[in-house]
Amino acid sequence: MRGDVLDPAPKRVDSDDLVLMVAGLARAEPGVTLDAIARRLQDMGQRTPRGGLRWSRSSVKNLLDRAKEQGLVCGPKPAG
């Protein structure tokens, strides 16, 4: 039997961590687009909330909206 089958699964990032990450990216560069945030998350190897590898605008927007509700980000929404 192969040992790697029994290795622990990689830690899944909590969605609250993703909210903070997206908020940080949006605050670091005001006016950044949803696509640019998605590309940065993919470049960092960050998995989507459902565990996927490819980020979509809607996933980023959802996290950004949650960040705004929590007061982590203010101002106009990034462009699509």
C-alpha positions as CSV (number, residue, x, y, z in Angstrom):
1,M,0.0,0.0,0.0
2,R,1.3,3.5,-0.8
3,G,2.0,5.7,2.1
4,D,1.0,9.0,0.4
5,V,-2.7,7.8,0.3
6,L,-2.7,8.0,4.1
7,D,-1.0,11.4,4.2
8,P,-3.2,14.1,5.8
9,A,-5.1,16.3,3.4
10,P,-3.9,19.9,2.9
11,K,-5.4,22.4,5.3
12,R,-8.4,24.1,3.8
13,V,-8.5,27.8,4.2
14,D,-11.4,29.1,6.2
15,S,-13.7,31.4,4.3
16,D,-13.1,34.1,6.9
17,D,-9.4,33.9,6.0
18,L,-10.3,34.4,2.4
19,V,-12.4,37.4,3.2
20,L,-9.4,39.0,5.0
21,M,-7.2,38.1,2.0
22,V,-9.5,39.6,-0.6
23,A,-10.0,42.7,1.6
24,G,-6.3,43.1,1.9
25,L,-5.8,42.9,-1.8
26,A,-8.6,45.4,-2.5
27,R,-7.2,47.8,0.1
28,A,-3.6,47.5,-1.1
29,E,-4.6,48.7,-4.6
30,P,-7.7,50.9,-4.7
31,G,-9.6,50.5,-8.0
32,V,-8.3,46.9,-8.6
33,T,-10.6,44.8,-10.7
34,L,-12.3,41.6,-9.6
35,D,-10.4,39.8,-12.4
36,A,-7.0,41.1,-11.1
37,I,-7.9,39.9,-7.6
38,A,-8.8,36.5,-9.0
39,R,-5.5,36.3,-10.9
40,R,-3.5,37.2,-7.8
41,L,-5.3,34.6,-5.7
42,Q,-4.6,32.0,-8.5
43,D,-1.0,33.1,-8.7
44,M,-0.7,32.6,-4.9
45,G,-2.1,29.1,-5.3
46,Q,-5.0,30.0,-3.1
47,R,-8.0,27.6,-3.5
48,T,-11.5,28.9,-3.9
49,P,-14.1,28.5,-1.0
50,R,-15.2,25.3,-2.6
51,G,-11.6,24.0,-3.0
52,G,-11.2,24.7,-6.7
53,L,-8.1,26.1,-8.4
54,R,-9.7,28.6,-10.8
55,W,-11.1,31.8,-9.3
56,S,-14.1,33.5,-10.9
57,R,-15.3,37.1,-10.6
58,S,-18.4,36.0,-8.7
59,S,-16.4,34.2,-6.0
60,V,-14.2,37.3,-5.5
61,K,-17.3,39.6,-5.5
62,N,-19.0,37.4,-2.9
63,L,-15.9,37.6,-0.6
64,L,-15.5,41.3,-1.2
65,D,-19.2,42.0,-0.4
66,R,-18.7,40.0,2.9
67,A,-15.6,42.1,3.6
68,K,-17.6,45.3,3.1
69,E,-20.4,44.0,5.4
70,Q,-17.8,43.5,8.1
71,G,-16.4,47.0,7.5
72,L,-13.0,45.7,6.2
73,V,-13.3,47.5,2.9
74,C,-15.2,50.7,2.0
75,G,-15.7,52.7,-1.1
76,P,-16.8,51.9,-4.7
77,K,-16.8,48.3,-5.9
78,P,-13.9,47.2,-8.1
79,A,-14.7,47.0,-11.8
80,G,-15.4,43.7,-13.4
